[in-house]
Amino acid sequence: MRDVRATVQEYCGRFRWPTPRSQNPANIYKMASYVPMKRIAILGSTGSIGRQCLVVVEALPGRFEVVALAAGSNIALAAEQVARHRPKIVSVGTEAGARQLCDALRQARSRDKNAPQPEVLFGAEGIERVATHPDAETVVSAAVGVVGLPATYKAIEAGKHIALANKEVLVAAGEVVMAAVQRHGVALLPVDSEHNAIHQCLRAGQSREVKRLVLTASGGPFRKTPISRLAKVTPKQALAHPNWKMGQRITIDSATLMNKGFEVIEARWLFGTEPDRIQVVIHPQSTIHSMVEFVDGSILAQLGPTDMRMPIQYALTYPERVPSNGCALDWTTLRKLDFAEVPARKFPCLTLAKEALRQGGAWPCALNAADEIAVAAFLERRLPFTGIAAVIERVLERTPRTAMLTIDDVLRADAEARRLAREAVARKM
């Protein structure tokens, strides 16, 4: 009984209920069963993952307090999020956006004297302030692009646990970031559905018992399209993903399978697995999100609906599992589970990503930067679909194999790769 009482007294400040005055044993045990409110900051709150993260928070009332938000350019949505979640600080992309948000918040206060008035910030300094807010325990890293990398790294250095949905963090700077995670003793939990699935499966065994990790890929909209027709596909066709609703870049990356290449790189750093023990298979139904094969031949697979709320909730509530927020697999619609090898000639981006991981140094960073520039050019119809891989390959050929020791090294390599990619796009035009 003494141990339980001590635990309650030690952590009472983090619980939603005050420590009971009575020392009745029944009250002590009841108090020990309560769940502490987790304080979170969200980078990229107005993006797809950020919005769904807030949906999860609202579906689990009393479990989370949103203390800080970093948005982008959607000021109207940022103002709505402030009104609903009442963060202490909020940051947006630009100074003009910050002025616009301040005006919206003042107008809200004129209508309702209880409307929240958080501190408003902007730019790189603003997003870093959100990531390192002293009250935040967990930072959801969902900002799109390399802009989220320095802020996420600062959060790790500040001792924050990370729910990671930003691919660039580990693709561009995996070795640097994971060294910081180890140094500061924080948890890094994957939100991406494939890595989230692997994380769940790995809870069933020890790392020495793992034979390989198997990442599943839907195959995207062009799984059955002949190679000869890929040069003529349009952005509208490439954005028509058969299973998932996502942002534009990740949807195009799904069409080229570059997203699976990024996931191989992420898996290498997240789980400490050598590249030759990470396999990608096409699974059109996207019902099995990933699998782990163990040395005895057993394979564990994580199944679920194509709904990002499920991995987001898992990452936010870990190590607990709490009742579902409405996500459920409809078994009546599940008729079959198909698997196939990835045709390398059709999807050269996956091969390029594996080679970038093998070469190491600046290559994974250059891979990500070149892909972002090439995808943007394709969406703007300045580059054919097949030109995406060609531009990336050209940039990698010109990227030195220099070591990445700091975040500044990564940012310099990123900037240089973008310059090379723009040159390559101009030549393709």
matplotlib code that plots the C-alpha trace (Angstrom):
import matplotlib.pyplot as plt

x = [0.0, 2.9, 4.2, 0.9, 0.4, 3.9, 3.2, 0.0, 1.6, 4.6, 2.5, -0.6, 0.4, 0.0, -3.4, -6.7, -8.0, -6.5, -4.9, -7.6, -7.4, -8.6, -5.9, -8.6, -6.9, -9.9, -9.4, -5.7, -6.2, -8.9, -6.6, -3.8, -6.0, -6.6, -4.9, -2.6, -3.4, -0.7, 0.3, 1.1, 2.4, 1.6, 3.9, 1.8, -1.6, -3.5, -2.1, -3.7, -2.0, -2.3, -6.1, -6.6, -4.5, -6.8, -9.8, -8.2, -7.7, -11.3, -12.4, -10.6, -11.7, -9.7, -6.6, -4.8, -4.1, -3.0, -0.4, 1.1, 0.3, 2.4, 0.3, 1.3, -0.6, -4.2, -4.9, -8.7, -8.3, -5.5, -8.0, -10.6, -8.1, -7.1, -10.8, -11.4, -8.2, -7.0, -3.2, -0.8, 1.2, 0.5, 2.9, 2.2, 4.4, 4.9, 4.8, 1.8, 0.0, 0.7, -0.8, -3.8, -4.2, -3.9, -6.7, -8.9, -8.3, -9.0, -12.3, -13.2, -12.4, -14.6, -17.5, -16.6, -14.5, -13.6, -12.1, -8.5, -5.6, -2.5, 1.0, 1.3, 4.6, 5.8, 8.6, 11.4, 11.7, 8.0, 7.9, 10.9, 9.2, 6.2, 8.4, 10.3, 7.4, 8.2, 4.7, 4.7, 5.7, 5.0, 5.6, 3.6, 6.0, 3.7, 5.0, 5.4, 8.9, 12.3, 11.0, 10.0, 13.5, 15.3, 12.2, 11.9, 15.6, 15.3, 12.3, 14.5, 17.3, 14.7, 13.8, 10.4, 9.0, 8.2, 5.2, 6.8, 4.8, 7.4, 9.4, 12.1, 13.3, 14.7, 15.1, 17.4, 18.9, 18.3, 21.8, 22.0, 18.4, 18.6, 21.9, 20.1, 17.2, 19.7, 21.6, 18.5, 16.7, 13.4, 10.9, 10.3, 7.1, 6.1, 2.8, 3.2, 0.9, 3.6, 6.2, 3.4, 2.4, 6.0, 6.3, 3.1, 4.4, 7.8, 6.2, 5.8, 9.5, 13.1, 15.2, 17.5, 14.5, 13.7, 14.6, 13.2, 10.7, 8.1, 6.7, 3.5, 2.8, -0.6, 1.1, -0.6, -2.8, -0.4, 0.1, -1.5, -0.4, 2.1, 5.5, 5.1, 2.2, 3.7, 5.4, 2.0, 0.1, -1.3, -1.1, -4.9, -4.3, -1.3, -3.3, -6.1, -4.7, -6.9, -6.9, -5.6, -6.5, -3.3, -1.4, -0.3, 3.4, 3.0, 0.3, 2.7, 5.4, 2.9, 2.5, 6.2, 6.8, 9.3, 7.3, 8.3, 11.9, 11.6, 10.0, 12.9, 15.3, 13.1, 12.8, 16.5, 16.8, 13.7, 14.3, 18.1, 17.5, 20.1, 18.8, 19.0, 16.6, 13.9, 11.6, 8.8, 5.9, 2.9, -0.4, -3.2, -5.8, -3.7, -5.3, -2.1, 0.0, 3.3, 4.7, 7.5, 9.1, 10.9, 13.7, 11.5, 9.4, 6.5, 5.1, 3.1, 1.0, -0.9, -4.3, -6.6, -8.7, -7.1, -7.7, -4.8, -6.6, -5.7, -1.8, -2.1, -4.1, -1.6, 1.3, -0.4, -1.6, 1.4, 2.1, -1.6, -4.3, -7.6, -11.0, -11.2, -12.2, -14.5, -11.8, -12.7, -11.9, -15.0, -14.5, -17.5, -15.8, -12.5, -12.5, -8.9, -5.3, -3.0, 0.8, 3.3, 6.9, 7.7, 8.6, 11.9, 11.7, 8.3, 9.3, 12.9, 12.5, 12.5, 15.8, 17.2, 16.2, 17.8, 21.0, 20.9, 20.6, 23.5, 25.7, 24.8, 26.2, 24.4, 22.7, 19.4, 19.1, 19.7, 17.2, 14.5, 15.3, 15.4, 12.2, 10.4, 11.5, 10.8, 7.3, 6.5, 7.6, 5.4, 2.4, 3.0, 3.3, 6.9, 8.1, 6.7, 5.9, 8.9, 11.1, 10.8, 13.1, 15.4, 15.9, 16.6, 19.1, 20.9, 21.1, 22.5, 25.2, 26.4, 26.1, 29.3, 29.4, 30.1, 29.2, 26.3, 27.3, 25.0, 21.6, 23.5, 25.3, 21.9, 20.4, 23.4, 23.2, 19.4, 19.9, 22.6, 20.4, 17.5, 19.7, 20.9, 17.3, 16.1, 18.9, 18.0, 14.3, 15.2, 17.2, 14.4, 12.0]
y = [0.0, 2.4, 2.1, 2.9, 5.9, 7.2, 6.8, 8.8, 11.6, 11.8, 12.1, 13.9, 17.1, 15.4, 13.9, 15.5, 15.0, 16.2, 13.8, 12.6, 14.0, 10.7, 8.0, 5.3, 2.5, 2.3, 6.0, 5.4, 2.5, 4.4, 7.4, 5.2, 4.0, 7.5, 8.4, 11.5, 14.2, 14.3, 17.7, 17.9, 20.4, 19.9, 20.9, 21.2, 21.5, 22.6, 19.8, 16.4, 14.6, 17.7, 17.9, 14.2, 14.4, 17.0, 14.8, 12.1, 14.5, 15.5, 11.9, 11.2, 14.1, 14.6, 12.7, 15.5, 19.2, 21.0, 23.6, 24.8, 24.7, 25.4, 26.0, 27.0, 29.4, 28.4, 31.2, 30.7, 27.1, 28.0, 30.5, 27.8, 25.4, 28.1, 28.7, 24.9, 23.9, 27.1, 26.6, 28.9, 29.7, 29.4, 29.9, 30.4, 30.5, 34.2, 37.6, 38.6, 35.5, 36.2, 39.7, 38.2, 35.6, 38.3, 40.3, 37.3, 36.5, 40.1, 40.0, 36.8, 38.5, 41.4, 39.0, 36.8, 38.1, 34.5, 33.8, 32.6, 35.0, 32.9, 34.3, 34.5, 33.7, 33.0, 31.6, 29.3, 30.8, 30.4, 26.7, 26.0, 27.8, 25.6, 22.4, 23.3, 24.8, 23.9, 22.5, 20.1, 16.5, 15.1, 16.8, 15.6, 16.3, 16.6, 19.7, 19.0, 19.2, 19.9, 22.9, 20.5, 19.0, 21.7, 22.2, 18.4, 18.2, 21.1, 19.3, 16.1, 18.2, 19.7, 16.2, 16.0, 12.7, 12.7, 11.3, 11.4, 11.9, 14.0, 11.7, 14.3, 14.0, 10.5, 10.4, 13.5, 13.2, 9.8, 9.2, 12.7, 12.5, 9.0, 9.8, 12.7, 10.5, 8.1, 10.9, 12.5, 9.3, 10.3, 8.1, 8.4, 6.8, 6.5, 7.8, 6.6, 3.6, 1.1, 1.9, 2.1, -1.4, -2.7, -1.0, -2.9, -6.2, -5.8, -5.7, -9.5, -10.4, -9.3, -7.6, -10.6, -12.7, -10.6, -12.0, -9.2, -6.3, -6.3, -3.0, -3.2, -0.9, -0.5, -0.1, 3.3, 4.2, 2.8, -0.7, -2.1, 0.6, -0.5, 1.1, 2.5, 4.7, 6.2, 9.1, 10.4, 10.2, 13.4, 14.9, 14.3, 10.6, 10.4, 12.0, 9.4, 7.1, 4.0, 3.7, 6.7, 10.4, 12.3, 15.5, 16.0, 15.2, 12.0, 10.9, 11.4, 9.6, 6.7, 6.7, 6.4, 4.2, 6.8, 6.8, 3.2, 4.1, 6.7, 4.2, 1.8, 4.5, 5.4, 1.8, 1.4, 4.2, 3.6, -0.1, -0.4, -2.9, -3.4, -2.4, -6.0, -7.1, -4.7, -5.8, -4.1, -6.0, -4.8, -5.4, -3.7, -3.8, -1.8, -3.9, -5.3, -2.2, -4.1, -7.4, -8.7, -12.1, -13.8, -16.2, -19.2, -18.5, -16.9, -13.7, -11.1, -8.7, -5.6, -5.2, -2.2, 0.2, 2.8, 5.5, 7.5, 8.1, 4.6, 5.0, 8.6, 7.4, 4.5, 6.9, 9.4, 6.9, 4.5, 2.4, 2.1, 1.0, 2.8, 2.2, 3.0, 6.4, 4.9, 3.2, -0.4, -2.9, -4.0, -7.8, -8.1, -6.2, -8.2, -10.8, -11.4, -10.3, -10.2, -9.8, -9.3, -8.3, -4.7, -4.5, -2.6, -1.2, 0.3, 1.9, 3.1, 5.5, 2.6, 1.4, 4.9, 5.2, 1.9, 3.0, 6.3, 4.5, 2.1, 5.1, 7.1, 10.5, 13.3, 10.9, 10.3, 14.0, 14.8, 12.1, 13.7, 17.3, 16.3, 14.4, 17.4, 19.6, 17.0, 16.2, 20.0, 20.3, 17.3, 18.8, 22.1, 20.1, 21.2, 17.6, 14.3, 11.6, 9.5, 12.6, 12.5, 9.5, 11.0, 14.2, 12.4, 10.1, 13.1, 14.9, 11.8, 11.4, 14.9, 14.6, 13.9, 11.1, 13.5, 12.6, 14.3, 15.2, 18.1, 19.5, 22.4, 19.8, 18.4, 21.7, 22.7, 19.4, 19.9, 23.4, 22.2, 19.2, 21.5, 23.8, 20.8, 19.5, 22.8, 22.8, 19.2, 20.1, 23.1, 20.8, 18.3, 21.1]
z = [0.0, 0.8, -2.8, -4.4, -2.1, -2.9, -6.7, -6.4, -4.4, -6.8, -9.9, -8.6, -10.4, -13.8, -13.0, -13.8, -10.3, -7.1, -4.6, -2.3, 1.3, 2.7, 3.0, 2.6, 0.6, -1.7, -2.7, -3.2, -5.6, -7.4, -7.9, -9.2, -12.0, -13.4, -16.6, -16.7, -19.2, -21.9, -23.0, -26.7, -29.4, -33.0, -35.9, -39.1, -37.4, -40.5, -42.7, -43.3, -40.3, -38.1, -38.7, -38.0, -34.9, -33.5, -34.4, -32.3, -29.5, -29.6, -29.7, -26.4, -24.2, -21.0, -22.2, -24.0, -23.6, -26.8, -25.5, -28.8, -32.5, -35.6, -38.7, -42.3, -44.5, -43.8, -41.3, -41.2, -40.1, -37.6, -36.0, -35.7, -34.1, -31.6, -30.7, -30.2, -28.5, -26.8, -27.1, -25.2, -28.4, -32.1, -35.0, -38.7, -41.8, -42.4, -40.6, -42.8, -41.8, -38.1, -38.5, -40.2, -37.4, -34.7, -36.4, -36.5, -32.8, -31.8, -33.7, -31.9, -28.6, -29.4, -29.9, -26.9, -24.0, -23.2, -26.6, -26.4, -27.1, -27.4, -28.2, -32.0, -33.7, -37.2, -39.3, -38.3, -34.8, -34.2, -35.1, -32.9, -30.0, -30.5, -30.7, -27.5, -25.4, -21.8, -21.1, -24.0, -23.3, -26.8, -30.1, -33.1, -36.0, -39.0, -40.8, -44.5, -45.9, -44.5, -42.6, -39.8, -39.4, -37.3, -35.1, -34.5, -33.7, -31.2, -29.6, -29.2, -27.6, -25.3, -24.1, -25.9, -27.0, -30.7, -32.7, -36.1, -39.3, -41.2, -43.5, -44.1, -40.5, -40.9, -44.7, -44.8, -41.3, -39.9, -38.4, -36.8, -35.4, -34.0, -32.3, -30.6, -29.6, -27.9, -26.3, -24.8, -23.9, -25.6, -27.4, -31.2, -32.2, -35.9, -37.1, -40.7, -41.0, -42.3, -39.5, -36.9, -38.0, -37.6, -34.2, -33.1, -34.4, -32.8, -29.4, -29.8, -29.8, -29.3, -31.9, -32.2, -33.1, -36.2, -39.6, -41.8, -42.0, -44.8, -45.9, -48.0, -51.0, -52.7, -56.1, -56.5, -59.5, -62.1, -60.7, -63.9, -66.3, -69.0, -68.8, -72.3, -71.1, -68.0, -69.8, -70.8, -67.5, -66.1, -62.6, -62.2, -63.0, -60.6, -57.8, -58.0, -55.3, -55.1, -51.3, -49.4, -49.2, -48.7, -49.6, -53.2, -52.8, -50.9, -53.4, -56.3, -54.3, -53.9, -57.7, -58.3, -55.2, -53.9, -50.7, -50.2, -50.8, -48.1, -45.8, -46.3, -45.2, -42.2, -41.2, -41.2, -38.6, -36.6, -36.0, -36.4, -39.3, -42.0, -45.5, -46.9, -44.2, -45.3, -48.1, -50.0, -51.5, -53.4, -51.6, -53.5, -50.7, -48.2, -45.4, -44.1, -43.3, -42.7, -41.4, -39.4, -40.1, -37.2, -37.3, -36.6, -39.7, -37.9, -39.5, -37.7, -39.7, -38.5, -40.3, -40.2, -42.2, -44.5, -41.8, -40.4, -37.1, -36.0, -36.1, -34.8, -31.8, -31.2, -31.2, -28.9, -26.3, -26.4, -24.4, -23.7, -26.1, -25.6, -27.1, -30.8, -32.0, -34.7, -36.8, -37.6, -40.3, -42.1, -42.5, -44.7, -47.5, -47.2, -49.9, -50.6, -49.8, -52.8, -52.9, -55.7, -56.2, -57.1, -60.8, -60.7, -64.3, -63.7, -60.4, -60.6, -57.7, -55.2, -56.6, -56.4, -52.7, -51.8, -53.5, -51.7, -48.4, -49.3, -50.2, -47.1, -46.3, -48.2, -50.7, -48.8, -48.1, -51.8, -52.8, -50.7, -52.0, -55.6, -55.3, -53.9, -56.7, -59.4, -58.0, -58.0, -61.6, -62.6, -60.8, -62.7, -66.0, -66.5, -66.3, -67.5, -64.9, -66.0, -65.6, -61.8, -61.5, -64.2, -62.3, -59.0, -60.7, -62.2, -58.8, -57.0, -59.7, -58.8, -55.0, -53.1, -50.5, -47.6, -44.0, -42.3, -38.8, -37.9, -38.9, -40.6, -42.7, -43.7, -44.5, -46.7, -48.6, -49.0, -50.5, -52.9, -54.1, -54.7, -56.9, -58.9, -59.2, -60.6, -63.2, -64.1, -64.5, -66.7, -69.0, -69.2, -70.2]

ax = plt.figure().add_subplot(projection="3d")
ax.plot(x, y, z, "-o")
ax.set_aspect("equal")
plt.show()
